[in-house]
Amino acid sequence: QSGRAMATLNLRALSSWVGIARLLAVLLSCLSFSLVASTGRFEAPYGTWCMFTWCFCFAVTLLVLLLELLELYPLLPLSWDDFTSAFSMLAALMVFTSSVVFPAAFISSPCSGSLCARQAVATAASCLCFLAYALEVSLTRAKPGDISSFLSTVPGLLKVFEAYVACLIFSLLDHYNGKPGLMWCVAVYSICFIFTLLIIIFTIGRCLTYIPCPLEKVLVGYNVLALLMYLTAMVLWPLYSLGGQSRPDPCGKNCPWDKNLGVTFLTIFNLIAYLVDLVYSTRMVFFRAP
């Protein structure tokens, strides 16, 4: 019986390049949250976010490895390739954010002593963890012409990026009530986030095939609309939130001016993402190789 049980193990889940990248991500994320936990310094909100990121990525990646090792993932009612592609992209973005936020918020200069050393090693491990997830994304990305797994294509990965950037925008939103221009921008961020998230969820849940319309062309039309909406937000947000004003002095950690500037840059990032998404989606739909 033990021989038959061992025969069901898929050892390639650990020995392949993707498996090695996932093992590294598990080890490095565990090292990051363990070191930070040992310092006792991970106050809210930034410390809590970083700890959540490392713990969440550790737990889900370990679960993915176990399901592939035991070959249990075909029993799940979802598109496994789409799920793992979307998660690796999301994990790369989350860990990258934590690798920037944690040292900026908790490592002070000059840096010395055991506390600082553990924080520095945790930051380095987080940066290496980001590289491990980025390697997984590059290894699992669909080859040109292969659209069997939508979320592993460039437009699919961009969908995850767009949703994540929208979440970052929501975390920075402040003092926008009473200004129609800013309220329109918030509506743009919300509408595009909801539709992008639904596309991701429906793709993973294998629900897109039930939509009674040419889905690829609908996605191209959505990208055009989202691009135009973000174009208006890129103009209106800095116009109404910054209003040509220079950065106030003093401007503390939770300075509204800094938050508004951050939203401006994130809006530009998402605008570029939707533009690239539109270009790739159009090529996939209208210029497929015979």
C-alpha positions as CSV (number, residue, x, y, z in Angstrom):
1,Q,0.0,0.0,0.0
2,S,2.8,2.4,0.8
3,G,4.3,1.7,-2.6
4,R,1.1,2.6,-4.4
5,A,0.7,5.7,-2.2
6,M,4.2,6.8,-3.2
7,A,3.4,6.2,-6.8
8,T,0.7,8.9,-6.7
9,L,3.3,11.6,-5.8
10,N,4.1,14.0,-8.6
11,L,7.7,14.7,-7.8
12,R,8.0,17.1,-10.8
13,A,5.9,19.5,-8.7
14,L,9.1,20.0,-6.7
15,S,11.9,19.3,-9.2
16,S,10.7,21.4,-12.1
17,W,11.9,25.0,-12.5
18,V,8.4,26.2,-11.5
19,G,8.4,24.0,-8.4
20,I,11.9,25.2,-7.4
21,A,10.7,28.8,-7.7
22,R,7.7,28.0,-5.5
23,L,9.9,26.3,-2.9
24,L,12.2,29.3,-2.8
25,A,9.1,31.6,-2.4
26,V,7.9,29.5,0.5
27,L,11.2,29.5,2.3
28,L,11.9,33.2,1.7
29,S,8.4,34.4,2.7
30,C,8.7,32.2,5.9
31,L,12.1,33.8,6.6
32,S,10.7,37.3,6.2
33,F,7.7,37.0,8.5
34,S,9.6,35.0,11.0
35,L,12.4,37.6,11.3
36,V,9.9,40.5,11.5
37,A,7.8,38.7,14.1
38,S,10.9,38.2,16.2
39,T,11.5,41.9,16.3
40,G,8.0,42.6,17.6
41,R,7.9,45.8,15.4
42,F,5.2,45.5,12.7
43,E,2.7,48.1,13.8
44,A,-0.4,48.9,11.8
45,P,-1.1,49.8,9.1
46,Y,2.1,49.2,7.1
47,G,3.6,46.5,9.3
48,T,0.3,44.6,9.4
49,W,0.1,44.7,5.6
50,C,3.6,43.4,5.2
51,M,3.1,40.6,7.7
52,F,-0.2,39.6,6.0
53,T,1.5,39.6,2.6
54,W,4.3,37.3,3.6
55,C,2.0,34.9,5.6
56,F,-0.7,34.9,2.9
57,C,1.9,34.1,0.1
58,F,3.6,31.5,2.2
59,A,0.3,29.7,3.0
60,V,-1.1,29.7,-0.5
61,T,2.1,28.8,-2.2
62,L,2.6,25.9,0.2
63,L,-1.0,24.8,-0.5
64,V,-0.3,24.9,-4.3
65,L,2.8,22.8,-3.9
66,L,1.0,20.2,-1.8
67,L,-2.0,20.0,-4.2
68,E,0.4,19.5,-7.2
69,L,2.6,17.0,-5.3
70,L,-0.4,14.9,-4.3
71,E,-2.1,15.5,-7.7
72,L,-5.3,16.7,-6.0
73,Y,-5.8,19.9,-8.0
74,P,-7.9,18.3,-10.8
75,L,-10.6,17.7,-8.1
76,L,-11.1,21.4,-7.6
77,P,-13.9,23.2,-9.6
78,L,-11.6,25.8,-11.1
79,S,-9.2,26.4,-13.9
80,W,-5.9,25.5,-12.1
81,D,-3.5,27.1,-14.6
82,D,-5.5,30.3,-14.5
83,F,-5.5,30.3,-10.7
84,T,-1.8,29.6,-10.3
85,S,-0.9,32.3,-12.9
86,A,-3.2,34.9,-11.3
87,F,-1.9,34.1,-7.8
88,S,1.8,34.2,-8.8
89,M,1.3,37.6,-10.4
90,L,-0.6,38.9,-7.4
91,A,2.0,37.5,-5.0
92,A,4.8,39.1,-7.0
93,L,3.0,42.5,-6.8
94,M,2.2,42.2,-3.1
95,V,5.7,41.1,-2.1
96,F,7.3,43.8,-4.2
97,T,5.1,46.4,-2.4
98,S,6.0,45.0,1.0
99,S,9.7,45.0,0.0
100,V,9.5,48.7,-0.6
101,V,7.1,49.7,2.2
102,F,8.7,47.7,5.1
103,P,12.2,49.3,5.0
104,A,10.7,52.7,4.3
105,A,8.5,52.5,7.3
106,F,10.6,50.6,9.8
107,I,14.3,50.8,9.0
108,S,15.7,54.1,10.3
109,S,19.1,55.6,9.6
110,P,21.6,55.2,11.1
111,C,20.9,51.4,11.2
112,S,22.8,49.3,13.8
113,G,22.2,46.5,16.3
114,S,20.4,43.1,16.2
115,L,17.0,44.7,15.6
116,C,18.2,46.5,12.5
117,A,20.1,43.4,11.2
118,R,17.0,41.3,11.4
119,Q,14.9,43.9,9.6
120,A,17.5,44.2,6.9
121,V,17.7,40.5,6.4
122,A,13.9,40.3,6.3
123,T,13.9,43.0,3.6
124,A,16.5,41.2,1.6
125,A,14.6,37.9,1.8
126,S,11.4,39.7,0.7
127,C,13.2,41.1,-2.3
128,L,14.5,37.6,-3.2
129,C,11.0,36.3,-2.7
130,F,9.7,38.8,-5.2
131,L,12.3,37.5,-7.7
132,A,11.1,33.9,-7.1
133,Y,7.5,34.9,-7.9
134,A,8.6,36.9,-10.9
135,L,10.5,33.8,-12.1
136,E,7.4,31.7,-11.7
137,V,5.3,34.3,-13.7
138,S,7.9,34.3,-16.5
139,L,8.0,30.4,-16.6
140,T,4.2,29.9,-16.6
141,R,3.4,32.8,-19.0
142,A,1.6,31.5,-22.1
143,K,3.6,31.3,-25.3
144,P,2.6,33.6,-28.2
145,G,-0.6,32.2,-29.8
146,D,-1.5,30.0,-26.8
147,I,-4.7,31.2,-25.2
148,S,-5.8,28.0,-23.4
149,S,-5.1,29.7,-20.1
150,F,-6.2,33.3,-20.4
151,L,-4.7,34.6,-17.1
152,S,-1.3,33.3,-18.1
153,T,-1.3,35.5,-21.3
154,V,-0.1,39.1,-21.2
155,P,-3.7,40.6,-21.1
156,G,-4.6,38.1,-18.3
157,L,-1.6,39.1,-16.2
158,L,-2.3,42.8,-16.9
159,K,-5.9,42.2,-15.5
160,V,-4.3,41.1,-12.2
161,F,-2.0,44.2,-12.3
162,E,-4.9,46.5,-13.0
163,A,-7.0,45.2,-10.1
164,Y,-4.0,45.4,-7.7
165,V,-3.2,49.0,-8.6
166,A,-6.8,49.9,-8.1
167,C,-6.6,48.4,-4.6
168,L,-3.5,50.6,-3.9
169,I,-5.5,53.6,-5.2
170,F,-8.4,52.8,-2.8
171,S,-5.9,52.7,0.1
172,L,-4.8,56.2,-0.6
173,L,-8.1,57.9,-1.3
174,D,-8.9,60.7,1.1
175,H,-11.0,63.9,1.1
176,Y,-12.8,63.6,-2.2
177,N,-16.4,64.2,-1.1
178,G,-18.1,67.3,-2.4
179,K,-15.9,67.7,-5.4
180,P,-17.7,66.3,-8.6
181,G,-14.4,65.9,-10.5
182,L,-12.8,63.7,-7.7
183,M,-16.0,61.8,-7.2
184,W,-16.1,60.9,-10.9
185,C,-12.5,59.7,-10.6
186,V,-13.4,57.4,-7.7
187,A,-16.3,56.1,-9.7
188,V,-13.9,55.3,-12.6
189,Y,-11.5,53.4,-10.2
190,S,-14.4,51.5,-8.7
191,I,-16.2,50.5,-11.9
192,C,-13.0,49.4,-13.6
193,F,-11.9,47.5,-10.5
194,I,-15.3,45.6,-10.2
195,F,-15.4,44.6,-13.9
196,T,-11.7,43.6,-13.9
197,L,-12.2,41.5,-10.7
198,L,-15.2,39.8,-12.2
199,I,-13.3,38.9,-15.3
200,I,-10.6,37.3,-13.1
201,I,-13.1,35.4,-11.0
202,F,-15.1,34.2,-13.9
203,T,-12.0,33.0,-15.7
204,I,-10.7,31.0,-12.7
205,G,-14.2,29.7,-12.1
206,R,-14.6,28.6,-15.7
207,C,-17.8,30.7,-16.1
208,L,-16.8,32.8,-19.1
209,T,-17.9,30.1,-21.5
210,Y,-21.6,30.6,-20.4
211,I,-21.6,34.2,-21.6
212,P,-23.7,34.3,-24.8
213,C,-21.6,36.7,-26.8
214,P,-18.2,36.9,-28.4
215,L,-16.1,37.2,-25.3
216,E,-12.8,38.3,-26.9
217,K,-14.5,41.3,-28.6
218,V,-16.3,42.2,-25.4
219,L,-13.0,42.3,-23.6
220,V,-11.5,44.6,-26.3
221,G,-14.5,46.9,-26.0
222,Y,-14.2,46.9,-22.2
223,N,-10.5,47.8,-22.5
224,V,-11.3,50.7,-24.8
225,L,-13.9,52.0,-22.4
226,A,-11.7,51.6,-19.4
227,L,-8.8,53.3,-21.2
228,L,-11.0,56.3,-22.0
229,M,-12.3,56.5,-18.4
230,Y,-8.8,56.4,-16.9
231,L,-7.8,59.1,-19.4
232,T,-10.4,61.4,-17.9
233,A,-9.3,60.4,-14.4
234,M,-5.6,61.1,-15.2
235,V,-6.6,64.7,-16.2
236,L,-9.2,65.4,-13.5
237,W,-7.6,63.9,-10.4
238,P,-4.4,66.0,-10.3
239,L,-6.4,69.0,-11.5
240,Y,-8.9,68.9,-8.6
241,S,-6.8,67.2,-5.8
242,L,-3.5,69.1,-6.3
243,G,-4.9,72.2,-8.0
244,G,-1.4,73.4,-8.9
245,Q,-0.4,73.7,-5.2
246,S,3.1,72.9,-4.1
247,R,3.8,70.4,-1.4
248,P,3.0,71.9,2.0
249,D,5.7,72.3,4.6
250,P,5.5,70.5,7.0
251,C,3.9,67.4,5.4
252,G,3.8,64.4,7.8
253,K,3.4,60.7,7.2
254,N,-0.3,60.9,6.4
255,C,-0.1,64.1,4.4
256,P,-3.1,64.3,2.0
257,W,-0.9,66.0,-0.6
258,D,1.4,63.0,-0.7
259,K,-1.6,60.6,-1.0
260,N,-3.1,62.6,-3.8
261,L,0.2,62.6,-5.7
262,G,0.4,58.8,-5.1
263,V,-3.1,58.4,-6.6
264,T,-2.0,60.5,-9.6
265,F,1.0,58.2,-10.4
266,L,-1.0,55.0,-9.8
267,T,-3.7,56.4,-12.2
268,I,-1.0,56.9,-14.8
269,F,0.3,53.3,-14.2
270,N,-3.1,51.8,-14.7
271,L,-3.7,54.0,-17.8
272,I,-0.6,52.5,-19.3
273,A,-1.6,49.0,-18.3
274,Y,-5.0,49.4,-19.9
275,L,-3.3,50.7,-23.1
276,V,-0.9,47.8,-23.3
277,D,-3.8,45.4,-22.5
278,L,-5.8,46.9,-25.3
279,V,-2.9,46.5,-27.8
280,Y,-2.3,42.9,-26.9
281,S,-6.0,42.0,-26.7
282,T,-6.6,43.6,-30.2
283,R,-3.7,41.6,-31.6
284,M,-5.0,38.4,-30.1
285,V,-8.6,38.9,-31.4
286,F,-8.1,40.6,-34.8
287,F,-4.6,39.6,-35.9
288,R,-4.2,35.9,-35.0
289,A,-1.8,33.9,-37.0
290,P,-3.5,31.4,-39.3
